[in-house]
Amino acid sequence: MDIFAQERLKVKLKEEALSLGFSDMRVCTVEDFSAEDAERLKLWIDCGMSAGMFYLARSLETKIRPRKFFAEANSAIVLSANFYRPSRERRIALYAQGADYHDVIGRKLLPLCKILEDAGGRQKCSVDASPLWEKAFAVRAGIGWRGRNTLIIRRDNGPWSFLGLILTSVKLPADSPVENCCASCMKCVEACPTSALGKMGLDANKCVSYLTIEKKGVLSGDEMRMAGDKIFGCDICLRVCPFGVGAPLAEIPEFQSELKISDAPTKDELRLVARGTPMGRRFK
């Protein structure tokens, strides 16, 4: 496929992505990430900052070397989907108040994969459920930059984006990274109620989202105090980001709902509202 055919295919993919409700689509290479990036990630894990997420250490080599996940890959297609909408419910992270993004985004990747398949490509997809380093791909492709809250920040809607990733054997023209515009802003670091954000990034041991979503077993007294009234996740570092203020509403209908629960929800109520949302894995 010559460069002109590659460009046409990329335009077709982006047009389809936008019609499906994605905010943006960009392309990057699947080369190994730099030794500096790898060392930074390894140090973060070795210092215990990943808490009980031991799968991160097990997947380290694949994160750094994406072709260990898909040897035939020549390009990575990175997609962002805005999930912002107003909600008065602050005890549950906004991303978890709608349909499970793994399923919604996963379904929306299929038409794009079909276009690539028709062009002779072979594909593998990921929606936050594989060893792939999705945030690093998003930075490389220019979807956004990595903020001090460790999330991908976009000028259009700040940190309110889901990511989808397609590795394809088709070679496509790559986009360029964008400038990190956080500059001297420390709003997310200063707003974190448990001081979980620092020079090394996020200390999951102190992160309310980790404690209320990922941590196995019963929380200790100190952990319960850190979690406060949060039920599932925490949006504080997202809500103070200047780039996220005034974000447009989500275009995908499944991400437009506002969850409503009682002041003192029972386990049965939480199980009921959790069905079909990312909360489902926590409240079974």
ROMAR-444412 format. One record per residue: residue number from 1; residue in three letters; x, y, z of N, C-alpha, C in turn. Coordinates in steps of 0.02 Angstrom, whole numbers, always signed. Atoms other than C-alpha are relative to their C-alpha. Example, Ala and Ser with C-alpha at 12.3 -4.5 7.8 and 13.67 -1.06 7.14 Angstrom:
# ROMAR-444412
   resi   resn    neast   nnorth      nup   caeast   canorth     caup    ceast   cnorth      cup
      1    ALA      +45      -59       +0     +615      -225     +390      +45      +60       +0
      2    SER      -42      -59       -3     +684       -53     +357      -39      +55      +37
END
This chain:
# ROMAR-444412
   resi   resn    neast   nnorth      nup   caeast   canorth     caup    ceast   cnorth      cup
      1    MET      +42      -60       +0       +0        +0       +0      +44      +62       +0
      2    ASP      -43      -59       +3      +79      +165      -53      -24      +53      +50
      3    ILE      +13      -51      -51      +80      +322      +56      -67      +34      -12
      4    PHE      +63      -33      +14      -70      +397      -34      -59      -44      +21
      5    ALA      +52      +47      -21     -175      +241       -4       -4       -3      +77
      6    GLN       -1       -1      -73     -120      +243     +178      -35      +61      +27
      7    GLU      +32      -62      -22     -174      +423     +196      -76       -3       -9
      8    ARG      +72       +6      +12     -344      +387     +118      -33      -47      +50
      9    LEU      +27      +48      -49     -370      +238     +233       -4      +32      +69
     10    LYS       +0      -34      -65     -324      +343     +384      -58      +50       +4
     11    VAL      +56      -48       +2     -450      +478     +333      -66      -37       +8
     12    LYS      +61      +39       -4     -584      +346     +310      -12      -25      +71
     13    LEU       +5      +24      -69     -548      +273     +482      -20      +56      +48
     14    LYS      +16      -55      -45     -555      +443     +566      -72      +23      -10
     15    GLU      +69      -19      +13     -718      +488     +481      -48      -49      +34
     16    GLU      +42      +50      -31     -794      +325     +542       +3       +6      +76
     17    ALA       -8       -7      -73     -723      +350     +717      -42      +58      +27
     18    LEU      +38      -58      -22     -801      +523     +732      -75      -14       -6
     19    SER      +71      +16       +8     -968      +457     +667      -24      -47      +55
     20    LEU      +17      +46      -54     -963      +325     +805       -2      +34      +68
     21    GLY       +3      -37      -63     -949      +460     +938      +67      +11      +33
     22    PHE      -66      -12      -29     -762      +459     +969      +18      +74       -9
     23    SER      -22      -70       +3     -683      +629    +1004      +58      +10      -47
     24    ASP      -60       -7      +42     -522      +596     +911      +27      -69      -16
     25    MET      -36      +60      +19     -420      +463     +823      +68      +21      -27
     26    ARG      -68      -14      +24     -233      +467     +799      +39      -64       -5
     27    VAL      -39      +59      +15      -98      +348     +744      +72      +10      +23
     28    CYS      -71       -3      -18      +76      +307     +808      +33      -67      -16
     29    THR      -38      +61      +12     +212      +176     +789       -9      -48      +59
     30    VAL       +3      +50      -54     +222       +16     +891      +70      -20      +21
     31    GLU      -69      +14      -21     +409       +26     +921       +3       -3      +77
     32    ASP      -10       +4      -73     +474       -14    +1096       +1      +70      +29
     33    PHE       -6      -63      -34     +455      +126    +1220      +71       +9      +25
     34    SER      -70      -16      -13     +615      +213    +1272      +24      -32      +65
     35    ALA      -31      +28      -61     +736      +146    +1402      -16      +44      +60
     36    GLU      +16      -47      -54     +700      +302    +1505      -71      -12      +25
     37    ASP      +69      +14      -20     +512      +267    +1504       -4      -66      +38
     38    ALA       +1      +66      -32     +543       +85    +1548      +29       +2      +70
     39    GLU      -32       -4      -66     +659      +128    +1692      -45      +37      +49
     40    ARG      +45      -38      -43     +535      +255    +1761      -58      -45      +24
     41    LEU      +55      +45      -18     +395      +126    +1758      +24      -54      +49
     42    LYS      -28      +52      -44     +505        -8    +1836      +14      +26      +69
     43    LEU      -15      -31      -64     +561      +109    +1974      -64      +11      +40
     44    TRP      +65      -12      -33     +380      +155    +2012      -27      -64      +30
     45    ILE      +24      +65      -25     +335       -29    +2030      +45      -24      +57
     46    ASP      -47      +24      -50     +493       -73    +2129       -6      +37      +66
     47    CYS       +8      -40      -61     +457       +66    +2253      -67      -13      +35
     48    GLY      +63      +19      -32     +288       -13    +2292      -58      +47      -15
     49    MET      +53      -49      +14     +186      +128    +2215      -61      -31      -34
     50    SER      +57      +34      +32      +76        +3    +2122      -42      -39      +50
     51    ALA      +38      +33      -53      +15       -67    +2289      -12      -73      -17
     52    GLY      +15      +71      +12      -75      -233    +2262      -13      -17      -72
     53    MET      +12      +14      +71      -86      -219    +2072      +60      -36      -29
     54    PHE      -59      +38      +18      +43      -355    +2047       +2      -18      -74
     55    TYR       +2      +14      +71      -14      -385    +1869      +40      +50      -41
     56    LEU      -39      -50      +36      +76      -225    +1820      +73      -22       -8
     57    ALA      -69      +25       +3     +245      -303    +1861       +4      -58      -49
     58    ARG       +0      +58      +44     +198      -462    +1768       -4      +20      -74
     59    SER       +9      -22      +70     +154      -363    +1611      +51      +51      -22
     60    LEU      -48      -53      +13     +304      -247    +1617      +33       -7      -69
     61    GLU      -34      +10      +64     +394      -323    +1467      -46      +14      -60
     62    THR      +47      -12      +55     +238      -316    +1358      -17      +74       -6
     63    LYS      +13      -72       +2     +205      -135    +1407      +56      +35      -38
     64    ILE      -58      -33      +30     +380       -86    +1353       +9      -21      -73
     65    ARG      -10      +27      +68     +383      -197    +1197      -67      -25      -27
     66    PRO      +68      +16      +21     +208      -194    +1117       -5      -59      -47
     67    ARG       +5      +56      +47     +251      -323     +985       +2      -68      +35
     68    LYS       +8      +62      -39     +258      -453    +1123      -74      -17       +6
     69    PHE      +72      +10       -2      +69      -429    +1126      -26      -20      -69
     70    PHE      +21      +14      +69      +49      -432     +935      +60      +10      -46
     71    ALA      -63       -2      +37     +203      -476     +834       -7      +32      -69
     72    GLU      +10      -25      +68     +126      -423     +667      -15      +75       -3
     73    ALA      +21      -70       -2      +84      -246     +723      +50      +46      -35
     74    ASN      -40      -52      +32     +147      -102     +616      -23      +70      +21
     75    SER      +26      -64      -21      +36       +39     +680      -46       -9      +60
     76    ALA      +48       -2      -56      -65       +85     +835      -49      +56      -13
     77    ILE      +53      -50       +8     -231      +174     +816      -29      +13      +69
     78    VAL      +22      -19      -67     -278      +268     +974      -62      +44       -6
     79    LEU      +63      -38       +2     -454      +333    +1004      -18      +25      +69
     80    SER      +24      -27      -63     -526      +445    +1137      -75      +11       -4
     81    ALA      +73      -10       -3     -708      +454    +1192      -16      +41      +63
     82    ASN      +19      -43      -55     -771      +596    +1301      -56      -32      +41
     83    PHE      +54      +27      -41     -874      +537    +1450      -27      +52      +50
     84    TYR      +22      -50      -48     -907      +703    +1537      -75      +16       -6
     85    ARG      +67      -28       -6    -1081      +755    +1594       -9      +22      +72
     86    PRO      +10      -21      -69    -1144      +846    +1748      -30      -56      +42
     87    SER      +29      +48      -46    -1182      +738    +1899       +7      +25      +71
     88    ARG       -2      -21      -71    -1225      +779    +2078      +26      -56      +45
     89    GLU      -25      +57      -39    -1169      +606    +2135      +76       -1       -2
     90    ARG      -73       -5       -2     -989      +629    +2191      +32      -59      +38
     91    ARG      -28      +57      -37     -969      +468    +2292      +21      -57      -47
     92    ILE      -17      +49      +51     -953      +368    +2131      +32      +36      -58
     93    ALA      -36      -33      +55     -827      +414    +1997      -44       +5      -61
     94    LEU      +43      -13      +57     -909      +488    +1844       +5      -53      -53
     95    TYR       -9      +50      +53     -834      +359    +1727      -42      -62      +12
     96    ALA      +35      +61      -18     -927      +222    +1821      -76       +9       +3
     97    GLN      +71      -13       -7    -1099      +304    +1816      -40      -18      -63
     98    GLY      +34      +21      +61    -1139      +247    +1639      +14      -73      -15
     99    ALA      -12      +69      +21    -1128       +85    +1542      +75      -15       +2
    100    ASP      -69      +21       -5     -968       -14    +1558      +38      +17      -63
    101    TYR      -37      -25      +58     -843       +71    +1444      +38      -55      -36
    102    HIS      -34      +55      +34     -751       -92    +1410      -43      -27      -56
    103    ASP      +46      +28      +49     -905      -156    +1320      -18      +51      -55
    104    VAL      +23      -51      +48     -961        +7    +1239      +56      +16      -50
    105    ILE      -55      -17      +44     -791       +55    +1170      +21      -61      -42
    106    GLY      -19      +61      +35     -751      -125    +1125      -44      -11      -61
    107    ARG      +46       +9      +57     -907      -135    +1014      +14      +51      -54
    108    LYS      -11      -53      +49     -865       +30     +931      +66       -7      -38
    109    LEU      -62      +13      +36     -692       -31     +883      -11      -48      -58
    110    LEU      +11      +53      +51     -767      -171     +777       -8      +28      -71
    111    PRO       +5      -27      +68     -820       -63     +627      +67      +25      -28
    112    LEU      -66      -23      +21     -645       +11     +622      +44      -59      -19
    113    CYS      -38      +61      +16     -568      -162     +627      -23      -29      -67
    114    LYS      +26      +27      +64     -681      -213     +482      +29      +39      -59
    115    ILE      -30      -41      +53     -616       -67     +377      +72      -22      -11
    116    LEU      -70      +22       +5     -438      -122     +415       +5      -70      -29
    117    GLU       +1      +68      +27     -480      -303     +379      -12       +0      -75
    118    ASP      +14       -5      +72     -552      -255     +210      +61      +26      -38
    119    ALA      -61      -25      +31     -386      -168     +177      +58      -50       +6
    120    GLY      -51      +53       -5     -293      -330     +212      +35       -4      +67
    121    GLY      -33       -2      -65     -251      -296     +393      -22      -54      +49
    122    ARG      +16      +44      -57     -245      -407     +547       +6      +44      +62
    123    GLN       +6      -47      -55     -291      -325     +712       -6      -34      +68
    124    LYS      +15      +17      -70     -291      -341     +901      -20      +64      +35
    125    CYS      +27      -59      -33     -390      -222    +1012      +12       -3      +75
    126    SER       -6       -4      -73     -377      -162    +1191      -42      +58      +25
    127    VAL      +36      -54      -36     -494       -64    +1305      +13      -11      +74
    128    ASP      -17       +2      -71     -406       -55    +1473       -6      -70      +29
    129    ALA       +5      +69      -25     -401      -245    +1487      +53      -44      -31
    130    SER      -56      +37      +28     -234      -297    +1415      +65      +27      +31
    131    PRO      -64      -26      -26      -49      -277    +1459      +25      +62      -35
    132    LEU      -25      -57      +39      -31      -137    +1331       -1      +65      +41
    133    TRP       -9      -64      -35      +26       +34    +1394      -40      +53      -36
    134    GLU      +45      -41      +40     -124      +129    +1329      +14      +75       +8
    135    LYS      -14      -71      -10      -82      +297    +1407      +63      +22      -37
    136    ALA      -62      -16      +36      +93      +292    +1334      -13       +4      -75
    137    PHE      +18       -4      +70      +20      +256    +1163      -38      +65      -14
    138    ALA      +39      -61       +9     -101      +402    +1185      +45      +61       -3
    139    VAL      -49      -55       +1      +45      +519    +1222      +39       -2      -66
    140    ARG      -39       +7      +62     +147      +452    +1076      -39      +22      -61
    141    ALA      +42      -16      +58       +1      +474     +956      -25      +72       +0
    142    GLY      +22      -69       -3      -41      +649    +1016      -74       +8      +17
    143    ILE      +69       -6      -24     -214      +612    +1086       -3      +53      +55
    144    GLY       -5      -49      -54     -161      +716    +1235      +68       -6      +33
    145    TRP      -63       +7      -37      -23      +732    +1364      -16      -29      +68
    146    ARG       +8      +31      -65       +5      +647    +1530       +5      +54      +54
    147    GLY       +1      -51      -51      -46      +762    +1672      +31      -24      +65
    148    ARG      -29      +18      -65      +19      +765    +1850      -45      -48      +39
    149    ASN      +45      +50      -31     -134      +664    +1900       +7      -68      -35
    150    THR      -18      +59      +38      -61      +531    +1782      -51      -17      -55
    151    LEU      +51      +12      +51     -214      +543    +1667      +18      +35      -65
    152    ILE       -9      -33      +65     -217      +589    +1483      -44      +63       +0
    153    ILE      +35      -64       +1     -264      +773    +1469       -5      +23      -73
    154    ARG      +12      -27      +66     -341      +845    +1311      -24      +73       +6
    155    ARG      +23      -70       -1     -369     +1028    +1271      -76       +5       -2
    156    ASP      +72       -5      +10     -549      +993    +1222      -42      -17      +61
    157    ASN      +41      +22      -57     -610      +904    +1378      +41      -22      +60
    158    GLY      -41      +15      -59     -467      +890    +1502      +11      -75       +8
    159    PRO      -14      +70      -14     -453      +719    +1585      -59      -47      -10
    160    TRP      +61      +39       +3     -629      +657    +1542       -4      -44      -62
    161    SER       -1      +41      +61     -584      +527    +1409      +12      -73      +17
    162    PHE      -17      +70       +4     -592      +340    +1387      +46       -9      -60
    163    LEU      -45      +15      +55     -459      +264    +1275      -17      -68      -30
    164    GLY       +4      +63      +36     -473      +128    +1144      +62       -7      -43
    165    LEU      -63      +11      +37     -325       +49    +1055       -7      -59      -48
    166    ILE       -2      +54      +50     -309       -52     +895      +72       -5      -25
    167    LEU      -64      +14      +33     -144      -130     +845      -16      -35      -66
    168    THR      +15      +27      +66     -145      -169     +660      +65      -15      -39
    169    SER      -57      +17      +44      -29      -250     +534       +7      +51      -57
    170    VAL       -2      -51      +53      -72      -108     +414      +45      +58      +22
    171    LYS      -43      -58      -15      +58       +30     +407      -38      +64      -18
    172    LEU      +36      -63      +10      -23      +202     +427      +45      +58      +18
    173    PRO      -40      -59      -17      +52      +377     +432       -9      +19      +74
    174    ALA       +3      -14      -72      +95      +422     +612      -11      +75      +13
    175    ASP       +7      -68      -24      +42      +579     +704      +55      +16      +51
    176    SER      -53      -22      -46     +153      +679     +822      -28      +14      +69
    177    PRO      +22      -18      -68     +143      +703    +1011      -16      +75       +4
    178    VAL      +16      -70      -11      +70      +866    +1076      +37      +25      +61
    179    GLU      -36      -31      -56     +146      +987    +1199      -36      -13      +66
    180    ASN      +28       +5      -68     +121      +955    +1385      -14      +70      +25
    181    CYS      +21      -68      -17      +22     +1108    +1438      -14      +10      +75
    182    CYS      +11       -8      -72      +16     +1078    +1626      +42      +57      +29
    183    ALA      -45      -53      -22     +162     +1199    +1647      +11       -4      +76
    184    SER      -12       -1      -72     +173     +1251    +1830      -63      -16      +41
    185    CYS      +63      +14      -35       -7     +1203    +1872       +8      -60      +46
    186    MET       -4      +54      -49      -18     +1096    +2029      -68      -14      +31
    187    LYS      +66       +4      -30     -206     +1099    +2057      -19      -71      +20
    188    CYS      +18      +69      -16     -229      +910    +2050      +41      -27      +59
    189    VAL      -43      +22      -55      -81      +878    +2165      -24      +29      +66
    190    GLU      +21      -35      -61     -141     +1006    +2292      -69      -21      +23
    191    ALA      +69      +17      -18     -322      +948    +2286       -7      -71      +26
    192    CYS       +6      +70      -21     -288      +763    +2318       -5       -4      +76
    193    PRO      +11       +0      -72     -358      +731    +2493      +47      -46      +39
    194    THR      -44      +47      -35     -233      +592    +2532      +73       +9      -20
    195    SER      -68      -13      +23      -76      +667    +2452      +29      -59      -39
    196    ALA      -20      +58      +39      -69      +521    +2331      +42      +18      -61
    197    LEU      -36      -22      +59      +10      +625    +2192      +65      +34      +20
    198    GLY      -65      -30      -16     +195      +667    +2197      +47       -3      -59
    199    LYS      -50       -3      +53     +356      +676    +2098       +4      -65      -40
    200    MET       -3      +65      +34     +350      +490    +2056      -66      -19      -33
    201    GLY      +65      +15      +28     +170      +499    +2001      -51      -17      +53
    202    LEU      +54      +20      -46      +27      +411    +2089      +23      -55      +47
    203    ASP      -12      +52      -49      +53      +315    +2250      -67      -34      +13
    204    ALA      +65      +34       -5      -88      +188    +2236      -19      -18      +71
    205    ASN      +14      +17      -70      -72      +145    +2420      -43      +54      +34
    206    LYS      +37      -56      -29     -148      +317    +2458      -59      +21      -43
    207    CYS      +51      -24      +48     -264      +333    +2309      -69      -27      +17
    208    VAL      +68      +20      -18     -449      +331    +2350      -30      -45      -54
    209    SER      +26      +43      +53     -489      +255    +2180      +27      -71       +8
    210    TYR      -27      +67      -11     -371      +110    +2213      -33      -33      +59
    211    LEU      +27      +29      -61     -438       +84    +2388      -72      -23       -9
    212    THR      +71      +16       +7     -621       +82    +2333      -16      -42      -61
    213    ILE      +12      +39      +60     -600       -11    +2169      +44      -62       -4
    214    GLU      -47      +54      +13     -443      -117    +2158      +20      -41      +61
    215    LYS      -27      +35      -58     -393      -162    +2335      -43      -59      +21
    216    LYS      +35      +60      -22     -437      -337    +2389       -6       -1      +76
    217    GLY       +8       +8      -71     -504      -376    +2561      -29      +61      +35
    218    VAL      +29      -53      -41     -563      -265    +2703      +51      +56       +9
    219    LEU      -44      -58      -10     -492       -89    +2717      +18       +7      +74
    220    SER      -21      -14      -69     -392       -45    +2872      -35      +64      +24
    221    GLY      +30      -62      -27     -449       +96    +2987      +26      +61      -35
    222    ASP      -30      -58      +35     -327      +218    +2905      -26       +4      -71
    223    GLU      +25       +0      +69     -384      +165    +2732      -73      +22       -3
    224    MET      +71      -21       -1     -567      +188    +2778       -5      +75      +11
    225    ARG       +0      -73      -11     -527      +363    +2840      +20      +36      -64
    226    MET      -21      -30      +63     -438      +402    +2677      -57       -2      -51
    227    ALA      +55       +8      +49     -586      +336    +2576      -58      +46      +16
    228    GLY      +55      -44      -19     -710      +442    +2674      -67      -27      -23
    229    ASP      +67      +21      +22     -883      +436    +2595       +0      -28      -71
    230    LYS       -3      +25      +69     -822      +374    +2425      -20      -73       -2
    231    ILE      +24      +68       +9     -907      +216    +2365      +39      -37      -54
    232    PHE      -35      +32      +56     -819      +182    +2200      +37      +55      -39
    233    GLY      -41      -48      +37     -677      +290    +2137       -1      +69      +30
    234    CYS       -8      -69      -24     -635      +473    +2157      +15      +44      -61
    235    ASP       -8      -46      +57     -645      +620    +2035      +34      +66      +18
    236    ILE      -23      -65      -23     -563      +757    +2137      +55      +28      -45
    237    CYS      -55      -25      +41     -404      +769    +2033      -22      +14      -72
    238    LEU      +27      -15      +66     -509      +769    +1874      -39      +66       +1
    239    ARG      +45      -58       -2     -632      +902    +1929      +36      +67       +9
    240    VAL      -36      -63       -9     -499     +1030    +1974      +44      +17      -60
    241    CYS      -42      -13      +59     -407     +1015    +1807      -29      +57      -41
    242    PRO      +26      -58      +38     -425     +1183    +1716      -23      -19      -70
    243    PHE      +18      +19      +68     -435     +1095    +1548      -66      -38       -2
    244    GLY      +62      +37       -2     -585      +995    +1604      -60      +42      +18
    245    VAL      +55      -45      -18     -689     +1143    +1663      -37      +21      -63
    246    GLY      +40      -18      +59     -831     +1174    +1541       +7      -49      -56
    247    ALA       -7      +51      +53     -799     +1012    +1448      -67      -11      -34
    248    PRO      +63      +15      +35     -927      +969    +1314      -31      -64      +27
    249    LEU      +34      +60      -22    -1056      +836    +1350      +21      -59      -43
    250    ALA      -16      +61      +37    -1019      +657    +1301      -47      -10      -59
    251    GLU      +41      +12      +59    -1080      +614    +1127      -30      -70       -1
    252    ILE      +24      +69       +1    -1101      +428    +1156      -56       -8      +52
    253    PRO      +57       +2      -46    -1273      +398    +1234      +12      -40      +64
    254    GLU      -12      +43      -59    -1212      +260    +1352      +40      +36      +54
    255    PHE      -40      -38      -48    -1100      +390    +1436      -33      +65      +21
    256    GLN      +35      -62      -15    -1233      +522    +1463      -42       -3      +63
    257    SER      +44       +8      -58    -1323      +453    +1616      +31      +26      +64
    258    GLU      -22      -21      -68    -1314      +516    +1795      -28      -51      +49
    259    LEU      +21      +51      -49    -1319      +384    +1931      -31      +33      +61
    260    LYS      +33      -27      -60    -1437      +414    +2076      -10      -56      +50
    261    ILE       +8      +49      -53    -1427      +319    +2239      -19      +36      +64
    262    SER      +22      -30      -62    -1490      +348    +2415      +59      +25      +41
    263    ASP      -53      -28      -42    -1394      +438    +2552      +40      -54      +35
    264    ALA      -33      +55      -34    -1355      +274    +2639      -17      -65      -36
    265    PRO      +19      +58      +41    -1363      +139    +2504      +18      -67      +33
    266    THR      -14      +68      -24    -1376       -44    +2555      +41      -37      -53
    267    LYS      -36      +41      +48    -1273      -180    +2473      -44      -21      -58
    268    ASP      +46      +20      +53    -1427      -236    +2379      -12      +57      -50
    269    GLU      +10      -57      +44    -1455       -61    +2310      +61      +10      -45
    270    LEU      -61       -9      +39    -1273       -49    +2255       +6      -55      -52
    271    ARG       -2      +54      +49    -1283      -219    +2171      -47      +15      -58
    272    LEU      +49      -15      +51    -1438      -161    +2078      +24      +54      -48
    273    VAL      -22      -56      +43    -1367        +4    +2014      +65      -16      -36
    274    ALA      -65      +16      +30    -1200       -77    +1975       -6      -42      -64
    275    ARG       +8      +44      +58    -1271      -193    +1842      +12      +37      -65
    276    GLY      -14      -29      +65    -1201      -154    +1671      +47      +59       +2
    277    THR      -47      -55       -7    -1081       -22    +1739      +68      -28      +21
    278    PRO      -64      +24      -25     -896       -33    +1785       -1      -20      +74
    279    MET       +6      +19      -70     -955       -51    +1966      -18      -74       +9
    280    GLY      +24      +69       -5    -1020      -225    +1925      +51      -49      +28
    281    ARG      -51      +47      -24     -855      -310    +1963      +12       +6      +74
    282    ARG      -11      -11      -71     -851      -236    +2137      -61      -21      +42
    283    PHE      +62      +14      -36    -1033      -259    +2187      -38      -55      -36
    284    LYS      +31      +58      +35    -1085      -434    +2131      -56      -29      +43
END
